[in-house]
Amino acid sequence: MKIDPVTVQILRNRIGCLMEEMSHHFFRSGYSTIIRESRDFSCVIIDAEGRLISSPPMFYHATSYYYLARKIMALYGRDNLAEGDIFVSNHPYEGFTPHAPDMAIMAPIIVDGELVGFSAAIAHKADIGGTVAGSSYGSATEMFQEGLMVPPIRLYAGGRLLPDIERVIAANSRQPRLVLGDMRSQTGAVMIGRDRIAEIAREIGAAQLKAALDEMISSAGYEMQAAFACLADGGSKAEGFLDNDGEHNNPPVRMHVAVQVRGGHVTFDFSDSDPQARTPVNLRMPLVEACCFHALIGLMDPALRYSDAARSLVTIVAPEGSVVNAQPPAPCSSYMKSCQRLIDVVIEALNPFFPARAAANAGGSGGSIVVAFGAGERQVHHNQHEIFGSAYGGTATQDGASGVTVHLSNIYVTPIEIVESEFPCRVTRFELIPNSGGDGEFRGGLSFRREYEVQQPAVVLYRGDKTKFAPNGVAGGAPGRRSRFLFQPGQPDEKQMPANCRVELKAGQRYRIEAPAGGGYGDPVKRDVEARRRDVEDGYVSVDSANVQNIQKPSS
């Protein structure tokens, strides 16, 4: 069916606004801080083949929906999906979610008996069982230690809630109120998307809506194809290392990619990456796809619209059983730091194809904490869960941004006011770290430090990276500062902890997160003198630092 481009553009904007509406209602009705503060979730509309219409800000999730929708249709049969059905899954292998705490809710959109698409959302849950509170066990050796595994199953059948599913999920969680509250908020957001698309289908006709969705996906694919056709043929390689597999005495984990461009087609070959790890730094294929597309679009043209039509332009070779294509029952709860490291590697390999947009390593994952508080004056009903950013590396045209989440995540830091009002702790420091960004013609972004004092006994679970391998500079730029996690900073018993650890604290004790910084781009000698002066004036670089020689301290 032919459809005019004006109608396509109007519908594209309506669907984009709908995705924003879904997200707004979800975060406003979420129970846990991971939803209403960090916003670790995404909401999307996909077509009847599972293809993404428009990518969500949380691009980690973007490529998972395609596989989940197709899995549901394969399990239940396309013709057996009924109006009012809603499916749930958190299974990294069966449901293609990034890890067990990420739960997917997906509803088929059926109008007059015809499947026109799906409304869906993926969101992090506060606790889904497993060995440790928060279900993100950095030393897990199999996925069953990471929590309850729910394959794609019906949560609603024909519009009727199946309460036994909720009961099973709640019975396996240390935080059933939070988990069910967030699940129901998420389901409500998915229902909004389902109902709005159904209204549009009834307004213009299901056939015309499906034709418009297909045109949206195809047109984005044509844009990508035209951009890919401008790439020069050639090859490049890069590698990078995780500090370890989650056990600090274990060797580093190697990630390697060989990129080949031939006739506008790009191949990413990860065959020389390490085998899958014993502990949860492993990745699944949808996440590897997200890393590759993110790097390509970011370097080529950030204005390009991603759609699943781009899959035909890229080949990804990732051997089964490798760290970038793990097989069950390999654990994978620490996927975020692995994705961030993989993006650095992919960008390094792609830099020669885009010299005008080349970029140094970002700080990557700034780490995450899950804090379980013990008995004390304040009664705490749930865990403190925070995810941290870092800084971007310098690029061929500008300094890296400081103290931000980088690349795929786009999540928010939890405000100090929320932390202190909901948990028995104080945030005693939250600041950028001077001299942390890698020096260069364009300086790497500065990392941050965030320090806490607990007011009741607590157990802190921390997961981070880049304590051993600093974020690389490129084209002669210096590396960024490595990360640190400190117990009792500034005290006689100060101790630097491993990048994956469990720490027990007494009331009054402190811990500090120091995120990694961005690498520098280009020869530091070429940095503009005025830029160096501004660095000193803004406090980004100290006057006595080696990388600001000959710059005088400004008079007061």
N, C-alpha and C positions, 0 to 999 in steps of 0.2 A: 504494500500500500504506500502510495506517495503521500508525503506530508510536507506542508510548506515550512520554510525555515523560521518564519516569525513565530508560528505555533510552537516549534521545537524550542526556540529560545525562551519563550514565555514559560513553557513547562519546565525547562531546565532551572529557571529562576524560582519557580514555585517549589520545585523539589528541593533545591538548595535551602530555601527558607524553611521548608518543612523539617529538614534535618537539623537546622538550628533550633527550631521549636521543640523537637524531640529532646535535644540535648539540654535545652533550658529547663524544661519540665523535669527531666531526670535529675539534674544537679540540684534543683530547688527542692526536690522531694526526697533526696537521698538521706540515708540515716548516718552513714559512716563518714569520717573526715576524708577518706580516700576518694569518695564520690563528691561530697559537697565542698571540699577545699582543694584537694589535689586534682580532681576531675579526671581520674584515670579510667576513662571510658570512651566509647564512640557510638554513634547512632548513624545508621545508613538506610538507604533504599537501594535495592538491587533488582535486576530484571528477572524474568522467569527462567533464565538460564544460569542465574547466580552471578551475573556480571555487575560490577560496581558502576553506578551512575555518576557519582561524584565522590572524591576521596574525603575522608574525615580528617580533622586536625591530628588525631591520634593515628598516625600512619602505620604504626606497628600492626594495627588490626586490619588494615585495608585489604590485604591479600587473603586473609583467612575466610572472609565471608563466602567467597567463590567456592571454596572447597566444602564448607559446611553445608551450603545450600544443595550442592550436588550430592553430598553424602546423604542428606535427608531424603532427597528424591530417589536415590538408589536403594535406600533401606525400606522406604514405605511405598514407593511407586508414585510417580507424578499424578496419576489419576486417582490415587487414594488420599490425597491431601484434601481436607475438608475446610469449608469456611468456619472460622473460629478456632482452628487448630493453632497451637503455639508450642514450639519445641525448645528444649533446654539442653545444654551440654557444656561441660568444662574440661572435656577429655582432650589433652594435647594431640593424641594420635587418632582418635576416632572423630573428635569434633574440631580438630585443627586450631584450637585456641592456643595462645602463646604459652601458657602454663596453667596449672590447676586452679589457682585463685581467679583466673579470668573466666568468667561465666558468660556464655552466649545465650541470648534469647532471640528466637527467630520465628516470625509468623508469616505463613503464606498469605498472599493477597488474592482472594478468589472472588470474582464478580460474575454472576450468572453462570456459575459452574466452570469458569475459565480462569486458569492461573495467569495473573498478569505480572507478578513480581513477589518480592519479599520485603518485609520491614524487619530490621534487626538491630541489635545492640550487643556489644561486648563490654563487660565491666569487671573490675577487680573486686573481689569479695574479701571481707575482713578476716575470715577464717573458715576454711573448708575441711578442717580436720588435719590429720597427719601428725608427724612427730613433734613439731613445735608450734607455739602460738603464732598465728598469722599465716601458717601453711607455706612458708617460704624457707625451707630447711636447706641451708647452704652446704650441708654435708650429706645430703640424701644420696643413697646409692641405688635407689630404684624409685620409680614414680609413685609407688604405693605409699611411700613415706611422706609424700607431698600433699596428701589429702584424698578425700573421696573423689573417685573418678566416675563422672556421669556421662555415658555415651549419649549421642543424640536420641532423645526420647520425648514423647508428648508430655507437656506440662498442662496444657488445655486440650480437650478433645471436643470439637464441635461447639466451642464457646463455654464448655464446662470445665472448671478447675479440677484437676486430679489431686486431691489433698495429700494422698499418700506420698507423692513425689516430694512435696514440701516437707513432710514429716521426716522422710529419710535424710534429706539435706540438713534440716535443722538438728536432727539427732547426731549428726557427725560433725557439728560445729561447736567450738567453744563460745561463739558469739551468735547464737541462733537469732536473737532479736535483730541484730544489725544485718545479718545475712538475709533473713526473710524480708526485712524492711527494704533493703536495697534491691532484692529480687523483684519485689512488687512494684517499686518505683520504676525499675528497668522495664518490667512487663507493661506498665502503664505507658511509658514512652513509646514502646514498640506498637502498642495498640493505637496510639495517636497516629503514627506513621501509616499503619495498615488502613485505618479508617479514612484518613485524608486521601490516600492514593485511590481507595475504592470510590470515594466521592468524585474524584477527577475522572475515573474510568466511566462512571455512570453519566457524568456531565458531557464527555466528548466521545464516549464509546470505547470499549476495551480494545478493539482492534487498532483504533487510532492511537491510543495511549501506548500500546506495545510497539507500534511503528515509530512513535516519537522517542521512546526509550532506546530503541535500536539505533536510531539516527544520532542520538546524543553520544552513545558509546562509539559508534562508527566515526563520527566527526572528530572526536577526541583522538581516536586511533589514526585518522588521516593526518592530523596535526603532528602527532608523534612520528609518524612515518616520514613526513617531510623534513622534520628536524633530524632524524636519524640519517636520512639520505645525504645530509651535508657533512657527516663525519668522514674524516679521512681514513682510508684503510690502514691497518697497522696492528701492532701488538704491544702489550706492556704487562709487567708483573709487579706484585707487591706482596709483602707479608707483614704480619704483626703477631703479637703474643699477649695472651692473657697471663696475669701473674702466675696462676696455677689453676687447677681444676676445682678449687674450693677448699682444698686441704693445703695449708701454707707450706708444708714440707714437700709437696709434690712438685714435679717439674712444670715449666710453663706449657701452655697449650698454644700450638701454632695454627694460625689461620693464613691461608695462602690463596691468591687468586691470579689467574692468567686471563687477561682480557684480549680478545681478538675482534676486530671490526672488519667486516667484509661486505661491501655492497649495501651498506645501511643496516646490516644485521649485526647485533652485538652478542658475543658469547662470553659468559663468565664461567671459567673452569676452576673449581675448588678442589680438584683431585689431589693436590699436594697438601691439603690440610690434614691435621691430626685425626686419628680415629676418635670415635665418640668417647667422651670422658666417663669415668666411673661416677662422678658427681655432677651436679645439675647445671653445668655451663653449656649444655648441648642445645642446639637449635633444630627447629623443624623447617621444612622447605618454605611454607608461606612467609616466615620471617626473613629467610634469605632473599626471597623475591622482593620483599618490602625494602630491604637494604639496598639491593641493586637498583630498583626503580627510583628510590629516593635519591641516591647518589647521581644517577643519570640525569634526572630532571633538574636537580639542584645545580649541577654544573652546566647543563645544556641551556635551559631556559626555565626559571622558576614559574613563569606564567603558563607553562604547558599544563594542560588538564590531564590527570591520570585517569585512564579507564582500563578495564580488562582487555580491551582490544589490543593494548600494547604487548600482550603476551606473545603474539606472533612475531614480534620484532626482536625478541630476546630469547636466547637459549642459556639455560643454567645447568651446568654439569656439577652435580654434588653426589658423590658415591654414597650409597646406603651404608650406614654404619660409621659414617664420619661425623665429626663434631658439628658439621653444618647440615647434616641429614641423619639425625639419630634415629634409631629404631627402638621400639619398646623392649624392655621396660626401662630404658634409660631415663633418668630424671632430667628436668629442664626448667626448674623454677628460677634459676639465675639468668634467664635468657636476656634480660635488658642489658647487662654489662657486656655480654657476648655480642649482641647486635651492635652496640655502640663501637666495640672494637672492630667488628667486621666492616662497618661503614667506613671507618678510618682507612682500612686496608683497601677497600674498593675505590675510595676517592683517590688514594695515592696512585693506584693503578690507572685511574682515568685522567689524572692531572695532565699527562702529556698530550691528551686529545683536546684539552680545554685550557691552554696556557693562560689565557686572559682571565680565567675564573678559578685557577688552581688554588687549592686551600691546604693549609697545614692541618695536623690532627687537632680535633677538638679534645676537650678534657674527657668527654664521654660520660659514663655514669658517675654521678657524684656520690653514689651509694644509697642505701636505704636502711631504715631502722624499723624494727617492731619492738615496742617496749611493753612488757607486762608488769603492772605494778602490784606490789603486795599490800598487806593490811596496813592501815594507818588512819590518820584523822579524816581523810577524804575517801569516800567510797567511789571506786572507779568501775564503771560498767563495761568498758571495752578497752582494747589495746590502742596505744599510740602508734600510728603507722604513718611514716613519712618517706617520700622519695625525693631525692635531691638532684639538681642539675650540676653544671660545672661552668664551662666557658667554651666559646668557639676559638678555633685557630685563626691566625691571620691569613689573609688571602692576597691575591695579586693586586688588589685595589684598595683594601681597607684593613684596619685592625679588627681583631676578633672581639665579639661582644662578651662582656664580663658578667659572671654570676647568673647564668640563664640555663634553662634546660636546652639540650641540643638535639638536632637531627629529628628522629622519629617521634620523640615522646610528647613534646608540647604540653606537659603537665605543669601544675602550679605548686609553688612552695606553700606549705601550710603557714598561715599568718601566726606571728608570735601570740597575738591576743587569743586566738583559738586554742593554741597549745596550752597556754597557761590557765585558761578558763576551764578547760575540760580535763586536764591531767595534773597530778601533783608534781609539777616541775617548773623550773624557771629557765628561760633562755637568757643566759648571761652575756653572750656575745653573738653578733650576727653581722659580719663585715667582710669586705673584700680584703684579700691578702696582697699587700704591696710586693712588687718584684716577682710575682708568681708567673705572669705571662711570659712566654718565650720571646726573647729579643729578636728583632729582625727589621727589615725595611718597613714591614707592617707587623706590629706587635700582636702576640697572642693575647686573648682575653684573660682577665684575672679570675682566679678561683676565689672561693669564699671559705670562711670558717664559721661554724655555728656550734655554740657550746651550751650545754645543759647542766643544770644542777637538779638532781632528783630530791624530792622532799619526803618520799616514802621509799622503802626498799623496792628495788626494781631489777628485772632481768632485761638486758638489751641484746637483741640479735642484730648484728650489723653485717651487711654484704657490700663490698666495694671492689675496686680494681685500680690498677696503675699505681700501686705502691712500689713496684719494681721497675716497670717499663714506663718511662715518661712519655707524654704525648709528643710525637715527632714534629720538629720543624721541617720545612721543605725549602728548596732553592737557597740553602745557606742559612736559614733561620734556626734559632736555638730552640731546644725542647721546652715545653711547659713544665711547671712544677708538678711533682708527683703528689699523690694523695696520702693522707695520714688519718688514722683513727686513734685518738689518745684517751687513755684512762687516767683520771686525776691530773689534767694538764696544769703545769706550773707548781705542782706539789712535790714534796720529796719522793713520793711513791709514783711519780709519773711513769707511764709505760705506754709505748707504742704497740698497738695490738695488730694482729694479722688482718688482712683484707676481708676475711670471713671469720667471724668470731661470736662467741656468746659471753657476755660480761655480767656478773652479778654486782649490784651496787647497793650500798647502805644509804640511808637517808643522809643528805648533805654532801654526798660524793658527786663528782662531775665527769662528763665525757665530752669529747670534741670531735666533730667531723671537719676535716679539711679536704675539700674537693680538689681534683686535679685541674690544672689550668691549660689553656690553649697553646699550641706550638706557634713559633714565629714564622713569618714568610720573608724570604729574601735576606740578602747580606745586611747585617746590622749597620755597617758603615754607611749604607745608603739611606738610612732613616733621616727624615727631614728634621732639621735642628728645632724648628718651631714645634713639631710634634713631640720631640723629647722634652722641650720646656713645658709643654702642656701636661705631659705625663707627670713631671715633678710637681707642678702647681696643683694638679688634681689629686696628688697623693698616690697615684698608681705606681710610681717608681720613686725610690728614695734617692736623694742627691748623692749619697755615698755608695750607691750600687755601681757595680762594674759596668753596667750597660748604660750609664748616663755620665760617663767621664766628660769633663770639660763643660758640664752644665752647672751654672752657679745657682745656689739656692736663692729663690726670689726674696726680695726684701719685704718685711712686714709693713 
